Amino acid sequence: MSELTRHLQSGQHIFVAGSSNEPTTLLQQLAQADLPPQLHFMQFPIGGYNNVDFTKFNDSAELTTFFMTPALREAAPARLHFLPMQMRWVYDYLREQTDVAVLQVALDSNGELRLGPNVDFVGAVLESAKVVLAELNHAVVAPAGSSRIERSRIDVLVESERPLVEMPAPSIDNAAQQIGAHVASLIRDGDCLQTGIGAIPAAILMQLGERNDLGMHGGLIDDGGMALIQAGNINGSRKAIDCGQHITGMALGSAALLDWLAHTPEVVLRGADHTHEVDAIRQLDNFVSINSAVEIDLYGQINAEFAGGRQISGTGGSVDFMRAAKASKGGRSIVAMNATARGGSVSRIVQKVELVTALRTDVDIVVTEYGVADIKHLPNQARAEALIDIAAPEFREELRVGLKGI
């Protein structure tokens, strides 16, 4: 334990890898250690994967988070800092702020040391961190397309043998299936795709079996993306950059996905300075970003992170991808979402969103189970009418009252 703590000093900013690459065993040891005061942890967590409340490490530990999760609702409010920042700019922020990097690494099938299945910000923190603490997890075979790391760069290496948390397969209901069909109808051969996680993205990917020569460039790969690569629908052959490669920042899914990645070097894990960088994506023709939302208003403004008066997630990378899609020749930004929430009692198409994540100028196409609204070139009144047409029928009349002020 002293080997870990002797590298920590009061006032340090400590980046902790998140999502599927959180070094859980190492964090358990830190949680039990006598840590210096005024340590400031930083993490981009994902609910279901990352459940550590760093404010409990001692009475002065603080956490800056870029994404809210259920585990953080019990954090000490005065020492929990939510920082709204798009993923591309989180990368640059961490490059300037990190004193200590806390990572998970693994050996690949050839015995070389690599990062695990998430590299989104690691390149940034390794530029500035003077100290690197790492967990070598022998239960994981590193993805063949993940970044190598030299053993000499690591100051303390803690070994473990711990299976990674798997993301359960989403339950796809009729609404998700209908949304997936609508979005799939908008995808053309040769498009380069970015999608998120959940039932709707899974339903979309499941319905692309008739498309050819698709590309992948985004923040994550899941089992749906793996299936399309294995079937040959995604082959990256038309990409002007990273041709034949499938670019992602992290892997979230089953043990089968991780096993497959260990022997699939064509899936290349890159940092957010590439996956979310507009100057890279503008070189990819027909880039299609597909993201979701909490709600959208009649102006086309998107709220993707706030509900019931509180932060429930984060700004994430959706706006990075929406704006990059506009820079791509033939690119489109799609928001795919259920028309209602809370068992159908609340419309997700509203008069005015609670908080704006994406501007009305960021979104091209909105899809619900009731249809497709292409609002890219529509003036205010027409876009409001188009959005009302894809709202749940029982809310349309109420929404039309709002047209008077538009």
N, C-alpha and C positions, 0 to 999 in steps of 0.2 A: 504493500500500500504506500509506503514512504517513497518508493520509486516513482509513483504517479505524482504525489503531492509535492515532491521537491522541485518539480518543474512549474508549479503554479504559484503565482504571486498576486497579492491584492491589486485590484484594478484592471486585471487582464480581461480582454474580450475573447471569448471562447466559442468557436463555431463547432456545432455538433451536427454531423451528417444525419439526414432524416429519411423519411419514407422507408423503402425496403432495405436501406443500407445503414440503419441506425445501429451503432455498436452497443447493444444492450448490456452485455456482460461487463464491458468497461464502465458503462454508466452506473451499473449496480455497485461496482467497487468505489466509484467516486462518491456515490450517495452515502456510503458508509464511512467515508474518510473524514478526517478533521480538516476541512478545506479552509483556505485563507478567506478573510472577509472581502466583500465588495467585488466578487467575481461576476462578470456580466456575460451570460450565455446567449447564444444566437442560434436559432434553428428555423428551418422551413418544414414544419411537421405536416403529416397527413393523418386525418382521423382514421382509427382502426389499426394504424401501424405504429404511431408514435404517441405514447401515453405518459411521458415523463414530465413532471412539473418541477422545473429546475429551481423555482422559488422555495422549494422545500429542502434544498440541499443544506442551507443554513439560513440564519435570520437576516442575512444581508444579500444573499444571492438574487440576481435580477435576470430576467429573460426578455430579450427582444424577439418577437415572433412575427413572421410575415403571413401567418395563416392561423386562424383560430380553430381549435379542436375541442371536443367535449372534455378532454382531460384538463384543459386549461381554465375551465369555468371555476375551479376551486383554487386557482392560484392567487397568491397575495396581490390584490389589485394595485397597490402602490409600487410593486416591483415587477409587474407584468406590463410590457410595452408592446402594443400592436403597432406595427409600422406598415402602412399601406404603400406598397411598392410593387411594380410589375417585375416579373422574374428576370427580364434582361438587365434591369437596373439593380436588382438585388445582387447580381453577380459583381457589378462594379463596386457597390457599397461594401461587400464583404472583402473585396480585394484591398480596400483601404482600412478596414476596421479590425481585421483578425490578428490576434496575438498567438492564439493556440488553436490548432485544428484537432478535432476528435473524430476519427474515421473508423470505418470497417474495411478490411482488406481480405483477400482470399488468394489461394493459389489457383492458377488455371490448369488445364489438363496437361500442360507441359511442365508444371512445377514452377512457373514464373509468378511473381507477386504482382497482383493487379488490384485495382479498386473493385468493390462489389457492384451490385446492380443499380447504382445511382451515382452519377458523376456531375450532377447539374452545376454545383458551385465549387467543386473541389479544386479545379484549376486556379480559381481566384484566390482561395484561402491559402493554397500552397505557395503563392507568390509572396504573401505577406507574413504568414505565420512563422514565428521563430521556433516554435515547439510543435511537434506532431506526436499525438498519442493515438495508437491504433490497436484495434482488436483484430487478430488473425483468426478467422472463423474456419475451422477445418471441416465443418459440415457443409460448406458451400464450395462449389467449383466456380471460380470467377468466370464471368462472361468472356468469351474469346475476343469480343470487340470492345472490352473495357480498357481503361488506361492503365499502363504499367506504373508502378511506383518503386523507386529504389529503396532497398532496406536501409541504406545509410541515411535516408531522409527522415526516418522514424526514430524518435528519441526513446519511446517506451512502447514495447509490443506485448500486449496481453493476449494469450491464446485461449480459444474456446472451441466448443463443438456444439453449435446451437442451430437447429433448423430455423430458417427464416420464416417470418409470418407470411402466410399465403393470403391472397385476396380471393374471397369466395366468389364463385360465378354469380353474376347478378340475376335476379328474377325478372324476366321480361314479360310484362303483361300486355294486354291487347293494345293499350294506348302507345306503349313503347314500340310495339311491332308496327303500328300504323305510322308513327313518326319515322321509324327506320325506313319504311318503304318510301315515304315521301322524299327523304333525304337521298336515298339510294338512286331515286329517279333523276336527281340533279347531278350525279357523279358521272363523268364521261371517261372513256378510255384515255389513259395517259395522264389523268389528274394526279397531283401529288397531295396526299392527305395528312391532316393533323386532327386527331380526335382526343377526347378526354376519357374518363372512366365512368362506369355506371351502366344502367340498363339501356338507356337510349343509344350511347355509342356502341354498345355490344350489339344491339338490334340493327344498327346501321351496317356495321362490318359484316354481320351474318348475311346481309342481303346484297352483297357486292360480288357474288360468285360468278356473275356474267360479265364483269368488267375485266379489262386486260391492260397490262403495262402500267399499272398504278405505281405511284411512288409513296414513300413514307418519309416525312420530316416533321418531327414534333417533340413534345416533352416526355412522352411515355410510349411504351409498347405493352400490350396485354395479350391475353390468350387469343382474342379475336384477330389482332394483327398478326400473330404467329400463324394462325390458321390460313390467312390469306397469302402469306409468304410461302408457306408449305405447299399451297395449292397452285402457286405460280401467278395468282392475280396481281400481287404486289411483287414487282421484280426490279423497279427503279431504272428500267432501261432507257427511259426518255428524260431522265434528269440531266440538266446541263452541268450541275456540280454533284459530287458524290454519286456518280452514275453507278448503278448496280449495288449501291449500299442503302441500308435502311437506317436512318439517323434518328436517334432518340436520346433522351437524357436519363431515363430510368426505366426499369422493368417492374411492373406491378401485376401479379397474377399467381398462377399455380406453381407447384413444384415442377410440373412438366415444362412450364415455360423456362424456368431457370436452368433445368437440365438441358433443354434445347439450345439456349443461349451459350452454354459452355462449349458448344461445338459448331456455332454458327457465326463466324467472324464477319459475315456480311451485315449483321446488325451491329452498328457502331455507336457506342455511347459517347456523346459529346457534351460539353458544357453549355450553359445557357447563353454564353457569348456566341454560340453557333446555332443552337437549336431555336433560339428566340430572337436571333439577330436579323433585322430587316435587310441589311446589306447582303446577307447570305440568301434569304428567302426570295428577294427580288430577282435572283438569278434562276429561280425555279418557275417555269411557266405553269399556269393553271394550278396554282397552289390554292387548296381549299381548306380553310380553317373551319372546324365544326366544334362548337362549344355550347354550353347550356347557360341557363340564367335562373335566378329566383323569380324575377318578374321583368316585364317590359312595358313601357307606357306608350301612349298614343303618339308621342313624338318619335319613338324608336330608341329612347334611352334605356340602357340595360342596367339592372341591379343584379349582381351575381354573388353578393356576399353579406347582405344585411337583411334581417327579418325580425319583426316583433320588437324593434327598437334596440337590437344588439347585433354585434358582429358575429356571424356564424361560420365564416370561412375566410377568404382573403381575395385580394385583387388577382393573384395568380398570374398566369401567362396568357389569358384569353385576349387581352387587349393587344399585347405584343403580336399575336398571330392575326388578329383582325386587321391591324394596320399593315402588317407585312403582306397579307393577302391582297390588299389594295395596290401594293407596289409590284405585285407579280402580274405579268401579262396573262390575262385570262383568269386571274385569281378571283375567288369569291369568299366572303365571310358569312357563315351560316350559324344562326343560333337555333338550336333544336331543343324544345322544352314542352312539357305537359301544359295543357291549357288551364288546368286547375291544380290546386293544392288542398291539403286537409280534407281528403276524401270527397273532393268535388265541391266543397262549400265556399272556396275562395278562388277568384279568377287570378291567373298569373299575368294576364293582360289587363293593365290598370290605367286609370287616368293619369297618375303621376307616380313614379317610382319613389321608394323610401330613401334611396341613396343611389347616386350615379356611379357605376363602375366603368361603363363604356358609353361614349357619346353617341348621339343620334347619327352622327356622320361615320361611325365605325362599322355599322352593321349593314349588310347587303340583303340578306334573306332571313326570314323568320319562319320556322316550321313548328306546327303543333299537330296533334292527331287529327285536327279538322282541316288541314291544308297547308298551303305554301303562300307566303306573302313576300314577293320580291319588291322591297321598298327602296332599293338603291337610288333610283332616279325619280322617285315620287315626291311631289311637294307635300307640304304639311297635311292638308285636308285629305288628299288621296292616300297617303301612307296610313293615316289614322283609320280610314275606312277599310283599307286592306288588312290591317291588324285586327279590326273588329270582326271581319269575315272569318278569321281563323280562331277567334275566341270561342269558348264553350257557348252554345246557343242560348242558354239561360241567362248569360251575362251581357249579351250583345245590346239589348235595348238600354240597359243602364249605362253602358259605355258610350252609346250614341249621344247621350246627354252631354258628355264631355266635348263633343265635336264643336259645340257652339263657341268655345273659347280658343279654337285652334285656327 
